[in-house]
């Protein structure tokens, strides 16, 4: 069976309100494309009707799968979805789609081109941020400075919630992932880089949307500590595969 060109993975924790309009946008996007797409929603540890709401779309979106992951953690949901996917390329997307759905096509190679890892960036000259409060932008830049200093020099935006992997790369990187919370983004990028994969930043338009699940104070402290864990693991060689299939 021929795999789809693209898998779209959407982690969803307590998203019964934000998920329906996003899935409607995804449906319109998929129907407008000439290539095959699968969509995977990973509901994990929700206390609302996220799983039931997502499942209600299967009848009108036959390419949709809904996975119930019992434990919470965005990193866990993404890993589950990425490894369950079959696409030649696999992109995970925040459930609120602060990046317009149409921008997914920026991550679909054309004319024989390919990539290992492509991450959405809000910080490139061609990028656009819309309606983001200044304090949120400042906090994000402070954290990204920490990321660049400790584990990922050269990358301008490691925390934007839209990242794509070539399928073979995803199958090598995500089984090594250890963090299941917010810092998993930085860890999987470190794993990819340590195993010789190239990371490209893609400029996007990004809209600030209220309702983030991130607790600015508590989660920022946790993420800062996670960066130290990632750096320690990287220095000890925990992320390097003894054999890698390109």
N, C-alpha and C positions, 0 to 999 in steps of 0.2 A: 504493500500500500504506500502510495506516494505521500510523504509528509507535507503538511502545509508550509508555505514559505514563512509565515509569521505566526507566532503564539503571543497573545496578549494576556498577561497575568495581572489580576487585580486582587491585592490583599484587602480583606474587608472585615474590620472589627467594629461591631456596633454601627453599621452603616445602613440601616434600614431606610433612612430618610434621604441620604445623599446618593445611594446606589442606583435607584430607579432612573433618575434623569441621566446619570452617566451611562447606564446600559442602553438607554434609548439612543444616545449619541453614538455609542460604539456600534449599535445595530445599523444606524444610518451610514457610518463610516465603512463597515464591512461590506454592506450591500453595494457600495459605490466603487469597490476595488475590483480589479481584474485578476488578482491573485488570491490563493486560498489562505484563509485565516482561521485559527481556532482561538477561542476566548475561554480563559479559566478564571473563575472567581474562587478564591480561597477564603472561606469564612472561618475565623479562628477565635474561639473563646468568647463569642458575643453573648450579651445578656438580653438582646432584643431579637427581632425576627429577621435578621440579616439573611440567614440561610434560606428561610422560606421565601423571602422576597426575591432573592437571587434565583432560586429554583423556579419561580413562577415565570421567568423569562425563557426557559428552555424550549417551550412549545413554539415560540416565535423566533428563537435563535437556535437552530439545531446544531450549530457549531459551538455552543456554550456547554461547558462542564462546570459544575459547582462541587467543590471539595469541602468537606467538613473536617477541619483540623481542631482537635479538642482544646489544645493549649493556646494561650494568647502569645503575642509577640510578632511584630511586623516582619522581622527577619525570618522567623520560623514559617510564616505564611508564604513569604516570597520564595524561600528555599523549597517548600513543598510544591508550589505551583511551577517553579522553573524546572524541577526534576520530573514532574509529571507531564510536562509539555513535550510535544513532538516536533515543534517547528524548527525549520532550518535556522531561523533567527527567533529570539525570544526577548520580549520587552516587558518589564513590569511597570505598572502605572498606579499612581495614587487614585483612590476611589473617587475623589472629588474632581479629578481631571482639571487641575489648575493649569496644566498645559493643554491647549485645545486638542481634541482628538485627532483633527486633521494633521497635526504636526507629527503624528506617528510615522507618516510617510517619509519624513526626514531620516528615519532609521531603517528604511527598507532599501538595500543596495540596488542600484540599477547599472546597466551597461557593463555587466560582468564584474563590477566592483564588489569588494567584501571588506569586512572588518572583524576584529576580535571582540572588542568591547566599545560601545558608543554610549556616552552619558550626556543627558540633557544638561545644558549650562545656562544659568541666568546671568553670567558674568562676562561673557564675551562681548566684543564691540557690537556685534549684530544682534545681541540678545535684547529683549524688552521685558521690563517688570511693570506690572500695572496694578495700581492701588495698594501697594505694599506699605504698611506703616514704617516710618524710618527706624523705629526701635527694633523691629523685626529684622530689617536688613542689616542693621549694625550687629545684632547678636549673631546672625548668620555669618557675617564676615569675620567676626572674632573667632567663631568656632572653626571656620575654614582655614584661618591662619594657623590655628592649633593643628589641624589635620595636616596642612602642608609642612609645618615645622617638624611634626613627630613621625608621620608615616607616608605621606603622599606628596612629595615636593612636585610643583609644576601644575597641579590640577586646581582650577579656579573654583569649581563648584561640585563638591563630592556628595552633597546632601539632597540635591533635587531628586524627587521621587520617581524619576523616569530614566530607566537604564536598560540597554539592550545588549545581548550577548549572542554571538554565534553559537549555535546549538552544541557543537563539539566543545567549545570553550566552557559553556555553562556546565556541561557534564563533568568537566575536570575541576572546575572552581568550587561549585556549591557543595559537593560532598565534604570539602575541607572546612567549610564555614563552621564556626563555633558559637558566634554571638547571635542571639535571636531577637534582640531589642533594636532600638533606633540606630545603633552604631554599626549594624551589619553592613551598611553601604560601604563604609570605609574598609571594613575587613575584606569583603569580597574583591574590592579593587586592589588591595594590597596582595591578596592571593594571586589575582590575575597577573599583576606586574611581576611578582616574584617568580612566576612560572613562565615568564617571557612573552606574555601577551601584551599587545599594544592597546592603550586606552585613548580614545578620541573624544573630544568634547564637541558637542553639537549645539549651536545657538538656537534658543527657542524663545517664544513669547510665553510669559508666565503671568497668571492672574492670581493675586492674593485672594484667598477665600477664607472667611472666618470659620471656626469650628475645628481647628486642628486638635488632634489628640495629644500633642506634645505639651508637657508641663515645662515651661521655660526654665525654671530654677532647678527643680528636681532632676529632670531629664538631662539638662546641660551638665550637671555635676556627674551624673552616671556616665554620660558619653565621654566626658573628659577622662574619667578613670578607664573607660574602655579603650581609649586611644593608647594609654600606657600598656594595657594588656596586649593590644595588637602589635605595638612596637617590640615588646618583649618576645612574643611568639615569633615575629618575623626574624628577629636577631638569632633566635635559637633554631631557626630552620624548620619550624613546625608546618609552615605553609607550602613548602617545596615538595612537589611530587617526585618520587624516585623515577617514575616513568610517566611520560606525557604523550598522549595521542593528539597530534595536530590535525 
